[in-house]
Amino acid sequence: MKVLLEVKDNKADFLLELLNSFSFVKTKPLSTHKAQVLGELKEAVDNMNLVKVGKLKPKPARVLFVEL
């Protein structure tokens, strides 16, 4: 299983050291760019789920193309 954690910078070293002390855990830090892309992707999926349940109005395709 893979888990993505968000940790305050001042606690990151401690948490990484703790996790690495377990033989069954592998850690791999993300670059700032990859973390940003994953965050934006998560936000997009969350928005799609809100549209599906009717809590958010979808944008017309023209608006999406203009944003690109």
Buried (B, 14 or more C-beta within 10 A) or exposed (E): EEEEEEEEEEEEEEEBEEEEEEEEEEEEEEEEEEEEEEEEEEEEEEBEEEEEEEEEEEEEEEEEEEEE
